[in-house]
């Protein structure tokens, strides 16, 4: 039962850490151009 005293706060901290990272990624525009990365695969930019 004393293990719950460590696991519950740890789970809450990790959840808040994930949420902060997700909000940060939304604010910095990580999800703005989802199709651009898929189309860049097909571009032939050979610099050799």
N, CA, C and O atoms as a Maestro MAE file, in Angstrom:
{
 s_m_m2io_version
 :::
 2.0.0
}

f_m_ct {
 s_m_title
 :::
 protein
 m_atom[192] {
  # First column is atom index #
  i_m_mmod_type
  r_m_x_coord
  r_m_y_coord
  r_m_z_coord
  i_m_residue_number
  s_m_chain_name
  s_m_pdb_residue_name
  s_m_pdb_atom_name
  i_m_atomic_number
  :::
  1 25 0.819 -1.191 0.000 1 A "UNK " " N  " 7
  2 3 0.000 0.000 0.000 1 A "UNK " " CA " 6
  3 2 0.870 1.266 0.000 1 A "UNK " " C  " 6
  4 15 0.469 2.296 -0.542 1 A "UNK " " O  " 8
  5 25 2.043 1.186 0.600 2 A "UNK " " N  " 7
  6 3 2.908 2.366 0.634 2 A "UNK " " CA " 6
  7 2 3.504 2.658 -0.746 2 A "UNK " " C  " 6
  8 15 3.985 3.763 -0.998 2 A "UNK " " O  " 8
  9 25 3.471 1.659 -1.641 3 A "UNK " " N  " 7
  10 3 3.977 1.869 -2.999 3 A "UNK " " CA " 6
  11 2 3.098 2.885 -3.724 3 A "UNK " " C  " 6
  12 15 3.591 3.639 -4.563 3 A "UNK " " O  " 8
  13 25 1.814 2.912 -3.413 4 A "UNK " " N  " 7
  14 3 0.908 3.868 -4.051 4 A "UNK " " CA " 6
  15 2 1.284 5.316 -3.735 4 A "UNK " " C  " 6
  16 15 1.010 6.223 -4.521 4 A "UNK " " O  " 8
  17 25 1.905 5.517 -2.594 5 A "UNK " " N  " 7
  18 3 2.334 6.875 -2.245 5 A "UNK " " CA " 6
  19 2 3.424 7.391 -3.183 5 A "UNK " " C  " 6
  20 15 3.619 8.600 -3.308 5 A "UNK " " O  " 8
  21 25 4.125 6.484 -3.833 6 A "UNK " " N  " 7
  22 3 5.153 6.875 -4.795 6 A "UNK " " CA " 6
  23 2 4.641 6.829 -6.229 6 A "UNK " " C  " 6
  24 15 4.984 7.686 -7.043 6 A "UNK " " O  " 8
  25 25 3.830 5.840 -6.533 7 A "UNK " " N  " 7
  26 3 3.407 5.631 -7.919 7 A "UNK " " CA " 6
  27 2 2.379 6.674 -8.372 7 A "UNK " " C  " 6
  28 15 2.460 7.160 -9.500 7 A "UNK " " O  " 8
  29 25 1.438 7.016 -7.532 8 A "UNK " " N  " 7
  30 3 0.394 7.976 -7.937 8 A "UNK " " CA " 6
  31 2 0.982 9.362 -8.222 8 A "UNK " " C  " 6
  32 15 0.672 9.931 -9.268 8 A "UNK " " O  " 8
  33 25 1.814 9.932 -7.346 9 A "UNK " " N  " 7
  34 3 2.416 11.234 -7.706 9 A "UNK " " CA " 6
  35 2 3.324 11.152 -8.928 9 A "UNK " " C  " 6
  36 15 3.389 12.092 -9.721 9 A "UNK " " O  " 8
  37 25 4.025 10.030 -9.082 10 A "UNK " " N  " 7
  38 3 4.873 9.867 -10.259 10 A "UNK " " CA " 6
  39 2 4.032 9.841 -11.531 10 A "UNK " " C  " 6
  40 15 4.402 10.460 -12.528 10 A "UNK " " O  " 8
  41 25 2.911 9.134 -11.508 11 A "UNK " " N  " 7
  42 3 2.031 9.075 -12.675 11 A "UNK " " CA " 6
  43 2 1.439 10.451 -12.969 11 A "UNK " " C  " 6
  44 15 1.325 10.833 -14.134 11 A "UNK " " O  " 8
  45 25 1.065 11.195 -11.945 12 A "UNK " " N  " 7
  46 3 0.546 12.547 -12.157 12 A "UNK " " CA " 6
  47 2 1.608 13.467 -12.736 12 A "UNK " " C  " 6
  48 15 1.325 14.267 -13.627 12 A "UNK " " O  " 8
  49 25 2.828 13.353 -12.230 13 A "UNK " " N  " 7
  50 3 3.919 14.180 -12.742 13 A "UNK " " CA " 6
  51 2 4.204 13.857 -14.206 13 A "UNK " " C  " 6
  52 15 4.378 14.766 -15.019 13 A "UNK " " O  " 8
  53 25 4.254 12.567 -14.549 14 A "UNK " " N  " 7
  54 3 4.517 12.190 -15.940 14 A "UNK " " CA " 6
  55 2 3.388 12.625 -16.861 14 A "UNK " " C  " 6
  56 15 3.632 13.020 -18.002 14 A "UNK " " O  " 8
  57 25 2.162 12.556 -16.376 15 A "UNK " " N  " 7
  58 3 1.030 13.018 -17.173 15 A "UNK " " CA " 6
  59 2 1.082 14.513 -17.419 15 A "UNK " " C  " 6
  60 15 0.807 14.973 -18.527 15 A "UNK " " O  " 8
  61 25 1.429 15.270 -16.399 16 A "UNK " " N  " 7
  62 3 1.561 16.727 -16.564 16 A "UNK " " CA " 6
  63 2 2.738 17.073 -17.463 16 A "UNK " " C  " 6
  64 15 2.668 18.021 -18.245 16 A "UNK " " O  " 8
  65 25 3.817 16.309 -17.356 17 A "UNK " " N  " 7
  66 3 4.984 16.527 -18.210 17 A "UNK " " CA " 6
  67 2 4.620 16.285 -19.676 17 A "UNK " " C  " 6
  68 15 5.000 17.067 -20.547 17 A "UNK " " O  " 8
  69 25 3.881 15.199 -19.951 18 A "UNK " " N  " 7
  70 3 3.436 14.913 -21.308 18 A "UNK " " CA " 6
  71 2 2.503 16.004 -21.817 18 A "UNK " " C  " 6
  72 15 2.622 16.438 -22.963 18 A "UNK " " O  " 8
  73 25 1.583 16.448 -20.978 19 A "UNK " " N  " 7
  74 3 0.628 17.481 -21.375 19 A "UNK " " CA " 6
  75 2 1.347 18.789 -21.693 19 A "UNK " " C  " 6
  76 15 1.005 19.463 -22.664 19 A "UNK " " O  " 8
  77 25 2.332 19.149 -20.887 20 A "UNK " " N  " 7
  78 3 3.104 20.364 -21.153 20 A "UNK " " CA " 6
  79 2 3.859 20.248 -22.479 20 A "UNK " " C  " 6
  80 15 3.925 21.211 -23.243 20 A "UNK " " O  " 8
  81 25 4.421 19.083 -22.750 21 A "UNK " " N  " 7
  82 3 5.118 18.879 -24.022 21 A "UNK " " CA " 6
  83 2 4.178 18.936 -25.210 21 A "UNK " " C  " 6
  84 15 4.534 19.467 -26.262 21 A "UNK " " O  " 8
  85 25 2.989 18.398 -25.051 22 A "UNK " " N  " 7
  86 3 2.012 18.430 -26.130 22 A "UNK " " CA " 6
  87 2 1.543 19.854 -26.395 22 A "UNK " " C  " 6
  88 15 1.427 20.258 -27.552 22 A "UNK " " O  " 8
  89 25 1.277 20.607 -25.360 23 A "UNK " " N  " 7
  90 3 0.851 22.008 -25.531 23 A "UNK " " CA " 6
  91 2 1.975 22.816 -26.169 23 A "UNK " " C  " 6
  92 15 1.721 23.662 -27.027 23 A "UNK " " O  " 8
  93 25 3.216 22.562 -25.757 24 A "UNK " " N  " 7
  94 3 4.354 23.251 -26.357 24 A "UNK " " CA " 6
  95 2 4.446 22.931 -27.848 24 A "UNK " " C  " 6
  96 15 4.705 23.821 -28.659 24 A "UNK " " O  " 8
  97 25 4.236 21.667 -28.210 25 A "UNK " " N  " 7
  98 3 4.331 21.309 -29.619 25 A "UNK " " CA " 6
  99 2 3.210 21.937 -30.433 25 A "UNK " " C  " 6
  100 15 3.412 22.262 -31.604 25 A "UNK " " O  " 8
  101 25 2.044 22.115 -29.848 26 A "UNK " " N  " 7
  102 3 0.968 22.805 -30.552 26 A "UNK " " CA " 6
  103 2 1.291 24.278 -30.760 26 A "UNK " " C  " 6
  104 15 1.025 24.829 -31.829 26 A "UNK " " O  " 8
  105 25 1.860 24.914 -29.751 27 A "UNK " " N  " 7
  106 3 2.162 26.344 -29.849 27 A "UNK " " CA " 6
  107 2 3.316 26.638 -30.797 27 A "UNK " " C  " 6
  108 15 3.377 27.725 -31.371 27 A "UNK " " O  " 8
  109 25 4.229 25.691 -30.970 28 A "UNK " " N  " 7
  110 3 5.358 25.938 -31.859 28 A "UNK " " CA " 6
  111 2 5.077 25.506 -33.291 28 A "UNK " " C  " 6
  112 15 5.956 25.606 -34.147 28 A "UNK " " O  " 8
  113 25 3.866 25.028 -33.567 29 A "UNK " " N  " 7
  114 3 3.477 24.726 -34.936 29 A "UNK " " CA " 6
  115 2 3.953 23.391 -35.458 29 A "UNK " " C  " 6
  116 15 4.154 23.250 -36.664 29 A "UNK " " O  " 8
  117 25 4.140 22.412 -34.606 30 A "UNK " " N  " 7
  118 3 4.614 21.106 -35.049 30 A "UNK " " CA " 6
  119 2 3.591 20.375 -35.907 30 A "UNK " " C  " 6
  120 15 3.969 19.520 -36.708 30 A "UNK " " O  " 8
  121 25 2.325 20.682 -35.763 31 A "UNK " " N  " 7
  122 3 1.274 19.969 -36.475 31 A "UNK " " CA " 6
  123 2 0.635 20.820 -37.569 31 A "UNK " " C  " 6
  124 15 -0.473 20.512 -38.009 31 A "UNK " " O  " 8
  125 25 1.292 21.865 -38.010 32 A "UNK " " N  " 7
  126 3 0.708 22.763 -38.993 32 A "UNK " " CA " 6
  127 2 0.696 22.165 -40.402 32 A "UNK " " C  " 6
  128 15 -0.313 22.262 -41.100 32 A "UNK " " O  " 8
  129 25 1.780 21.560 -40.822 33 A "UNK " " N  " 7
  130 3 1.901 21.080 -42.200 33 A "UNK " " CA " 6
  131 2 2.080 19.571 -42.211 33 A "UNK " " C  " 6
  132 15 3.203 19.077 -42.314 33 A "UNK " " O  " 8
  133 25 0.990 18.844 -42.107 34 A "UNK " " N  " 7
  134 3 1.080 17.386 -42.058 34 A "UNK " " CA " 6
  135 2 1.309 16.770 -43.435 34 A "UNK " " C  " 6
  136 15 1.919 15.706 -43.535 34 A "UNK " " O  " 8
  137 25 0.836 17.413 -44.489 35 A "UNK " " N  " 7
  138 3 0.994 16.855 -45.827 35 A "UNK " " CA " 6
  139 2 2.334 17.221 -46.453 35 A "UNK " " C  " 6
  140 15 2.795 16.521 -47.356 35 A "UNK " " O  " 8
  141 25 2.959 18.278 -46.007 36 A "UNK " " N  " 7
  142 3 4.227 18.709 -46.589 36 A "UNK " " CA " 6
  143 2 5.328 17.686 -46.418 36 A "UNK " " C  " 6
  144 15 6.098 17.442 -47.347 36 A "UNK " " O  " 8
  145 25 5.415 17.084 -45.246 37 A "UNK " " N  " 7
  146 3 6.454 16.080 -45.008 37 A "UNK " " CA " 6
  147 2 6.237 14.847 -45.875 37 A "UNK " " C  " 6
  148 15 7.196 14.241 -46.351 37 A "UNK " " O  " 8
  149 25 4.993 14.482 -46.075 38 A "UNK " " N  " 7
  150 3 4.698 13.317 -46.914 38 A "UNK " " CA " 6
  151 2 5.048 13.599 -48.372 38 A "UNK " " C  " 6
  152 15 5.479 12.693 -49.085 38 A "UNK " " O  " 8
  153 25 4.875 14.809 -48.814 39 A "UNK " " N  " 7
  154 3 5.177 15.143 -50.219 39 A "UNK " " CA " 6
  155 2 6.662 15.365 -50.447 39 A "UNK " " C  " 6
  156 15 7.148 15.163 -51.560 39 A "UNK " " O  " 8
  157 25 7.394 15.776 -49.419 40 A "UNK " " N  " 7
  158 3 8.832 16.000 -49.577 40 A "UNK " " CA " 6
  159 2 9.588 14.706 -49.834 40 A "UNK " " C  " 6
  160 15 10.709 14.738 -50.342 40 A "UNK " " O  " 8
  161 25 8.999 13.579 -49.495 41 A "UNK " " N  " 7
  162 3 9.645 12.298 -49.758 41 A "UNK " " CA " 6
  163 2 9.831 12.094 -51.255 41 A "UNK " " C  " 6
  164 15 10.827 11.519 -51.694 41 A "UNK " " O  " 8
  165 25 8.873 12.564 -52.027 42 A "UNK " " N  " 7
  166 3 8.875 12.322 -53.466 42 A "UNK " " CA " 6
  167 2 9.687 13.347 -54.250 42 A "UNK " " C  " 6
  168 15 9.883 13.173 -55.453 42 A "UNK " " O  " 8
  169 25 10.158 14.398 -53.612 43 A "UNK " " N  " 7
  170 3 10.973 15.402 -54.301 43 A "UNK " " CA " 6
  171 2 12.388 14.854 -54.492 43 A "UNK " " C  " 6
  172 15 12.966 14.255 -53.585 43 A "UNK " " O  " 8
  173 25 12.910 15.064 -55.648 44 A "UNK " " N  " 7
  174 3 14.264 14.580 -55.950 44 A "UNK " " CA " 6
  175 2 15.224 15.751 -55.825 44 A "UNK " " C  " 6
  176 15 15.354 16.552 -56.751 44 A "UNK " " O  " 8
  177 25 15.883 15.853 -54.712 45 A "UNK " " N  " 7
  178 3 16.857 16.918 -54.476 45 A "UNK " " CA " 6
  179 2 18.231 16.290 -54.296 45 A "UNK " " C  " 6
  180 15 18.751 16.210 -53.183 45 A "UNK " " O  " 8
  181 25 18.799 15.856 -55.382 46 A "UNK " " N  " 7
  182 3 20.093 15.212 -55.332 46 A "UNK " " CA " 6
  183 2 21.185 16.274 -55.405 46 A "UNK " " C  " 6
  184 15 21.322 16.946 -56.427 46 A "UNK " " O  " 8
  185 25 21.948 16.432 -54.356 47 A "UNK " " N  " 7
  186 3 23.002 17.455 -54.294 47 A "UNK " " CA " 6
  187 2 24.372 16.927 -54.698 47 A "UNK " " C  " 6
  188 15 25.365 17.638 -54.538 47 A "UNK " " O  " 8
  189 25 24.458 15.721 -55.211 48 A "UNK " " N  " 7
  190 3 25.765 15.128 -55.524 48 A "UNK " " CA " 6
  191 2 26.283 15.658 -56.818 48 A "UNK " " C  " 6
  192 15 27.371 15.276 -57.250 48 A "UNK " " O  " 8
  :::
 }
 m_bond[191] {
  # First column is bond index #
  i_m_from
  i_m_to
  i_m_order
  :::
  1 1 2 1
  2 2 3 1
  3 3 4 2
  4 3 5 1
  5 5 6 1
  6 6 7 1
  7 7 8 2
  8 7 9 1
  9 9 10 1
  10 10 11 1
  11 11 12 2
  12 11 13 1
  13 13 14 1
  14 14 15 1
  15 15 16 2
  16 15 17 1
  17 17 18 1
  18 18 19 1
  19 19 20 2
  20 19 21 1
  21 21 22 1
  22 22 23 1
  23 23 24 2
  24 23 25 1
  25 25 26 1
  26 26 27 1
  27 27 28 2
  28 27 29 1
  29 29 30 1
  30 30 31 1
  31 31 32 2
  32 31 33 1
  33 33 34 1
  34 34 35 1
  35 35 36 2
  36 35 37 1
  37 37 38 1
  38 38 39 1
  39 39 40 2
  40 39 41 1
  41 41 42 1
  42 42 43 1
  43 43 44 2
  44 43 45 1
  45 45 46 1
  46 46 47 1
  47 47 48 2
  48 47 49 1
  49 49 50 1
  50 50 51 1
  51 51 52 2
  52 51 53 1
  53 53 54 1
  54 54 55 1
  55 55 56 2
  56 55 57 1
  57 57 58 1
  58 58 59 1
  59 59 60 2
  60 59 61 1
  61 61 62 1
  62 62 63 1
  63 63 64 2
  64 63 65 1
  65 65 66 1
  66 66 67 1
  67 67 68 2
  68 67 69 1
  69 69 70 1
  70 70 71 1
  71 71 72 2
  72 71 73 1
  73 73 74 1
  74 74 75 1
  75 75 76 2
  76 75 77 1
  77 77 78 1
  78 78 79 1
  79 79 80 2
  80 79 81 1
  81 81 82 1
  82 82 83 1
  83 83 84 2
  84 83 85 1
  85 85 86 1
  86 86 87 1
  87 87 88 2
  88 87 89 1
  89 89 90 1
  90 90 91 1
  91 91 92 2
  92 91 93 1
  93 93 94 1
  94 94 95 1
  95 95 96 2
  96 95 97 1
  97 97 98 1
  98 98 99 1
  99 99 100 2
  100 99 101 1
  101 101 102 1
  102 102 103 1
  103 103 104 2
  104 103 105 1
  105 105 106 1
  106 106 107 1
  107 107 108 2
  108 107 109 1
  109 109 110 1
  110 110 111 1
  111 111 112 2
  112 111 113 1
  113 113 114 1
  114 114 115 1
  115 115 116 2
  116 115 117 1
  117 117 118 1
  118 118 119 1
  119 119 120 2
  120 119 121 1
  121 121 122 1
  122 122 123 1
  123 123 124 2
  124 123 125 1
  125 125 126 1
  126 126 127 1
  127 127 128 2
  128 127 129 1
  129 129 130 1
  130 130 131 1
  131 131 132 2
  132 131 133 1
  133 133 134 1
  134 134 135 1
  135 135 136 2
  136 135 137 1
  137 137 138 1
  138 138 139 1
  139 139 140 2
  140 139 141 1
  141 141 142 1
  142 142 143 1
  143 143 144 2
  144 143 145 1
  145 145 146 1
  146 146 147 1
  147 147 148 2
  148 147 149 1
  149 149 150 1
  150 150 151 1
  151 151 152 2
  152 151 153 1
  153 153 154 1
  154 154 155 1
  155 155 156 2
  156 155 157 1
  157 157 158 1
  158 158 159 1
  159 159 160 2
  160 159 161 1
  161 161 162 1
  162 162 163 1
  163 163 164 2
  164 163 165 1
  165 165 166 1
  166 166 167 1
  167 167 168 2
  168 167 169 1
  169 169 170 1
  170 170 171 1
  171 171 172 2
  172 171 173 1
  173 173 174 1
  174 174 175 1
  175 175 176 2
  176 175 177 1
  177 177 178 1
  178 178 179 1
  179 179 180 2
  180 179 181 1
  181 181 182 1
  182 182 183 1
  183 183 184 2
  184 183 185 1
  185 185 186 1
  186 186 187 1
  187 187 188 2
  188 187 189 1
  189 189 190 1
  190 190 191 1
  191 191 192 2
  :::
 }
}
